[in-house]
Amino acid sequence: MPGKCALCGSKTYLARTTIQTDLLEIQNIPCTVCRECGQEQIAQLFQRKIDKLLERAAKGTLKTRVVVM
C-alpha cells in the first residue's frame, strides 16, 4: 500500500521492480517507490518469496535464470 517513505517521509506510490543477482533475475516485483528520493520498498511477503527463490538458485534446484512474479 502506498504510504510514507521510511527514509524521507514523502509519499510513495505502487510500482514494479526487478532484482538481478549473479544467479538469478526476478522481474515484475510489486513494491512502493518514494516520490522524492526514489527509495524502493518490497513488502515482507514478496521478500520471503524472493529469498526462497535465491536459496533454490544457490542450491541449483531452480531450472531458470529469469523469474517473473
C-alpha positions as CSV (number, residue, x, y, z in Angstrom):
1,M,0.0,0.0,0.0
2,P,1.2,3.5,-0.7
3,G,2.2,5.4,2.4
4,K,5.2,7.3,3.6
5,C,8.9,6.7,2.8
6,A,10.9,5.3,5.7
7,L,13.9,7.4,4.7
8,C,12.5,10.9,3.9
9,G,8.8,10.7,4.9
10,S,7.5,11.7,1.4
11,K,4.5,9.9,-0.2
12,T,5.0,6.6,-2.0
13,Y,3.3,5.0,-5.0
14,L,2.8,1.4,-6.2
15,A,5.2,0.2,-8.9
16,R,7.1,-2.9,-10.1
17,T,10.8,-3.5,-9.9
18,T,13.5,-6.0,-11.0
19,I,16.2,-7.6,-8.9
20,Q,19.3,-9.0,-10.6
21,T,22.0,-11.2,-9.0
22,D,24.7,-13.4,-10.3
23,L,22.4,-16.4,-10.1
24,L,19.0,-15.0,-10.9
25,E,16.9,-12.2,-12.3
26,I,13.5,-11.6,-10.7
27,Q,11.2,-9.3,-12.7
28,N,7.9,-7.6,-12.0
29,I,8.2,-7.5,-8.2
30,P,5.5,-5.4,-6.6
31,C,6.9,-2.5,-4.5
32,T,6.4,1.0,-3.3
33,V,8.6,3.9,-4.6
34,C,9.1,7.2,-2.9
35,R,8.1,10.2,-5.0
36,E,11.0,12.3,-3.6
37,C,14.1,10.1,-3.1
38,G,13.2,7.1,-5.3
39,Q,13.7,4.5,-2.5
40,E,12.0,1.2,-3.4
41,Q,10.5,-1.0,-0.7
42,I,9.4,-4.5,-1.2
43,A,6.7,-6.0,1.1
44,Q,7.8,-8.8,3.5
45,L,5.6,-11.3,1.7
46,F,7.4,-10.8,-1.6
47,Q,10.8,-10.6,0.2
48,R,10.2,-14.1,1.6
49,K,9.3,-15.4,-1.8
50,I,12.5,-13.8,-3.3
51,D,14.6,-15.3,-0.5
52,K,13.2,-18.7,-1.3
53,L,13.9,-18.3,-5.0
54,L,17.5,-17.2,-4.3
55,E,18.0,-20.2,-2.0
56,R,16.8,-22.6,-4.7
57,A,19.0,-20.9,-7.3
58,A,22.1,-21.2,-5.0
59,K,21.3,-24.9,-4.5
60,G,20.9,-25.4,-8.2
61,T,17.3,-26.7,-8.0
62,L,15.8,-23.7,-9.9
63,K,15.7,-24.5,-13.6
64,T,15.6,-21.0,-14.9
65,R,17.7,-17.8,-14.5
66,V,14.7,-15.4,-15.0
67,V,11.6,-15.5,-12.9
68,V,8.6,-13.2,-13.4
69,M,6.4,-12.6,-10.4
